[in-house]
Amino acid sequence: MRRVPWYLSLPITLAVIAAVFLGAAKLGWLPGVVDPFEERTVDRSQPVVLKSVQNMSRYTAATGNFQVVVDLAQEAKFLPSALLGTRSLYVGAGSVGAYVDLGRLGPDAVKVSEDRRTASIVIPHAQLADAALDVKHSYLFSQERGLFDRIGDFFSSDSGEDQHKVELLAVDKIQQAAKDTELTATAENNTRAMLTGLLGSLGFTSVTVTVA
């Protein structure tokens, strides 16, 4: 039986010993030995920069919370989806606020009697704010990609483009769904109650709030 030359057996032996050592460290069989495969998270983000400050006069009186499952497929016209195409299932959670812009009150919007017991206020109709996606509760459930798309991933850096598309679509669907709810009506009623209670605490006994 021929013996393996030392210049071959030595590297093989060292490789086996190193593999056993690293495997034992990975499985925690060697207390006190640092796992060479252990990963750590390093935050190298830049400091947050304040770009601008806006004075707000909106009274957000109601908020609707929504969830939508987005099923977005991009298909080739003459090729099967197994070769070319993507399909993404995305669970999107978000909210839409309804507000009354009290900054739009005109000089004649508030009328107070001489004895400061009666007040009437005309407020504008409530509006819907832009939908806000809750990234903590939204996630890409599954994604199917054709063979050519997977090959193209090796040569492209736009790995997050598909998720960005479904996120935008989820926001749009949540915004559209909010229009079919009673959010604005609820916001107007809540604003009436807030103003009535506020003026009542200031001594007014009769408060009329009108939406126009």
C-alpha positions as CSV (number, residue, x, y, z in Angstrom):
1,M,0.0,0.0,0.0
2,R,1.5,3.3,-1.0
3,R,1.9,6.0,1.6
4,V,0.6,9.5,0.9
5,P,3.5,11.9,0.5
6,W,4.1,14.1,3.5
7,Y,3.6,17.3,1.5
8,L,0.0,16.1,0.7
9,S,-0.9,14.4,4.0
10,L,0.2,17.4,6.1
11,P,-2.1,20.0,4.5
12,I,-5.0,17.5,4.6
13,T,-4.4,16.7,8.3
14,L,-4.2,20.4,9.1
15,A,-7.4,21.1,7.2
16,V,-9.3,18.3,9.0
17,I,-8.1,19.6,12.4
18,A,-9.1,23.1,11.5
19,A,-12.5,21.9,10.3
20,V,-13.1,19.9,13.5
21,F,-12.0,22.9,15.7
22,L,-14.2,25.4,13.9
23,G,-17.2,23.0,13.9
24,A,-16.8,22.4,17.7
25,A,-16.6,26.2,18.3
26,K,-19.7,26.7,16.2
27,L,-21.7,24.1,18.1
28,G,-20.5,25.5,21.5
29,W,-18.4,22.4,22.4
30,L,-15.4,24.5,23.3
31,P,-16.3,26.8,26.2
32,G,-14.4,30.1,26.1
33,V,-13.5,29.8,22.4
34,V,-14.9,32.6,20.3
35,D,-17.1,31.4,17.4
36,P,-15.3,32.5,14.2
37,F,-18.6,32.4,12.3
38,E,-20.5,34.6,14.8
39,E,-22.0,37.7,13.1
40,R,-22.5,41.1,14.6
41,T,-24.5,44.1,13.6
42,V,-22.6,47.4,13.1
43,D,-24.5,50.6,12.6
44,R,-22.5,53.0,10.5
45,S,-25.4,55.3,9.7
46,Q,-24.8,59.0,9.4
47,P,-26.4,61.5,11.9
48,V,-30.0,62.5,11.2
49,V,-30.2,65.9,9.6
50,L,-33.2,68.2,10.2
51,K,-34.2,69.5,6.8
52,S,-37.1,71.7,7.7
53,V,-39.8,72.6,10.2
54,Q,-43.4,73.1,9.3
55,N,-46.0,74.8,11.5
56,M,-49.1,72.6,11.5
57,S,-52.7,73.8,12.1
58,R,-54.3,70.4,11.4
59,Y,-56.4,68.7,14.0
60,T,-56.2,65.0,13.3
61,A,-59.5,63.8,14.7
62,A,-59.7,60.2,13.4
63,T,-57.3,57.5,12.1
64,G,-58.1,54.4,10.2
65,N,-55.8,51.3,10.3
66,F,-55.8,49.1,7.2
67,Q,-54.2,45.9,5.9
68,V,-54.0,44.7,2.3
69,V,-52.5,41.7,0.5
70,V,-50.9,42.9,-2.7
71,D,-50.5,40.2,-5.4
72,L,-48.4,41.8,-8.1
73,A,-47.3,39.8,-11.2
74,Q,-45.1,40.9,-14.1
75,E,-45.5,38.5,-17.0
76,A,-43.8,38.2,-20.4
77,K,-46.1,38.1,-23.4
78,F,-44.6,35.1,-25.2
79,L,-42.7,33.3,-22.4
80,P,-43.9,31.2,-19.5
81,S,-43.5,32.7,-16.0
82,A,-41.1,29.9,-15.1
83,L,-38.6,31.5,-17.6
84,L,-39.4,35.2,-17.4
85,G,-41.6,37.0,-14.9
86,T,-42.1,37.7,-11.2
87,R,-44.9,37.4,-8.8
88,S,-44.8,39.0,-5.4
89,L,-47.2,38.6,-2.4
90,Y,-46.9,41.5,0.0
91,V,-48.8,42.1,3.2
92,G,-49.1,45.8,3.7
93,A,-50.3,47.5,6.9
94,G,-50.8,51.2,7.1
95,S,-52.9,54.0,8.4
96,V,-54.7,57.1,7.1
97,G,-55.5,60.1,9.3
98,A,-58.5,62.4,8.8
99,Y,-58.0,66.0,9.8
100,V,-59.7,69.4,10.0
101,D,-57.4,72.3,8.9
102,L,-58.1,74.9,11.6
103,G,-55.6,77.2,9.9
104,R,-58.2,77.8,7.2
105,L,-60.7,79.5,9.6
106,G,-61.5,83.0,8.3
107,P,-62.0,86.1,10.3
108,D,-65.8,85.6,10.4
109,A,-65.5,81.9,11.2
110,V,-65.8,82.5,14.9
111,K,-68.6,84.6,16.4
112,V,-69.0,85.3,20.1
113,S,-71.8,87.0,21.9
114,E,-71.2,90.1,24.0
115,D,-71.8,88.3,27.2
116,R,-69.4,85.6,26.1
117,R,-71.9,82.8,26.7
118,T,-72.7,81.9,23.1
119,A,-70.3,81.0,20.4
120,S,-70.6,79.8,16.8
121,I,-67.8,78.4,14.7
122,V,-67.7,77.4,11.1
123,I,-65.0,74.8,10.3
124,P,-64.0,73.4,6.9
125,H,-64.7,69.8,5.8
126,A,-62.3,67.2,7.0
127,Q,-59.7,65.8,4.6
128,L,-57.7,62.6,4.4
129,A,-53.9,62.7,5.0
130,D,-51.5,60.6,2.9
131,A,-51.5,57.0,3.8
132,A,-48.5,55.9,5.9
133,L,-47.1,52.4,5.6
134,D,-46.3,50.6,8.8
135,V,-43.0,49.0,7.9
136,K,-42.8,47.1,11.2
137,H,-46.0,45.2,10.4
138,S,-45.6,45.0,6.6
139,Y,-43.6,42.2,4.9
140,L,-42.9,40.4,1.6
141,F,-44.8,37.1,2.1
142,S,-43.4,35.3,-0.9
143,Q,-41.8,36.0,-4.3
144,E,-41.5,33.8,-7.4
145,R,-39.0,34.7,-10.1
146,G,-38.4,33.2,-13.5
147,L,-35.1,31.6,-14.5
148,F,-34.0,34.6,-16.5
149,D,-34.9,37.0,-13.7
150,R,-32.8,35.0,-11.3
151,I,-29.9,35.0,-13.7
152,G,-30.3,38.7,-14.1
153,D,-30.1,39.2,-10.3
154,F,-26.4,38.3,-10.5
155,F,-25.7,41.3,-12.8
156,S,-28.1,43.8,-11.2
157,S,-28.0,45.8,-8.0
158,D,-31.7,46.6,-8.0
159,S,-32.6,43.8,-5.6
160,G,-35.2,45.9,-3.8
161,E,-37.0,47.3,-6.8
162,D,-39.8,44.7,-6.7
163,Q,-40.5,45.3,-3.0
164,H,-40.5,49.0,-3.6
165,K,-43.2,48.5,-6.3
166,V,-45.5,46.5,-4.0
167,E,-45.0,49.0,-1.2
168,L,-46.1,51.8,-3.4
169,L,-49.1,49.8,-4.6
170,A,-50.0,48.9,-1.1
171,V,-50.0,52.6,-0.1
172,D,-52.1,53.5,-3.1
173,K,-54.7,50.8,-2.3
174,I,-54.8,51.8,1.4
175,Q,-55.4,55.4,0.3
176,Q,-58.2,54.4,-2.0
177,A,-59.8,52.2,0.6
178,A,-59.8,55.1,3.1
179,K,-62.0,57.2,0.7
180,D,-64.7,54.5,1.0
181,T,-64.9,54.8,4.8
182,E,-66.6,57.3,7.1
183,L,-63.2,58.6,8.3
184,T,-63.9,62.2,7.3
185,A,-67.4,62.2,8.8
186,T,-65.9,60.8,12.1
187,A,-63.2,63.5,12.1
188,E,-65.8,66.2,11.7
189,N,-67.9,64.9,14.5
190,N,-64.9,64.5,16.8
191,T,-63.8,68.1,16.0
192,R,-67.2,69.4,16.9
193,A,-67.0,67.5,20.2
194,M,-63.5,68.8,20.9
195,L,-64.4,72.5,20.2
196,T,-67.6,72.2,22.1
197,G,-65.8,70.8,25.1
198,L,-63.0,73.3,24.9
199,L,-65.3,76.4,24.7
200,G,-67.5,74.9,27.4
201,S,-64.5,74.7,29.7
202,L,-64.0,78.4,29.1
203,G,-67.5,79.3,30.3
204,F,-69.5,79.2,27.1
205,T,-73.0,77.7,27.7
206,S,-74.1,77.5,24.1
207,V,-71.7,76.4,21.3
208,T,-72.6,75.7,17.7
209,V,-70.1,74.2,15.4
210,T,-71.0,74.1,11.7
211,V,-69.1,72.4,8.9
212,A,-69.1,74.3,5.6
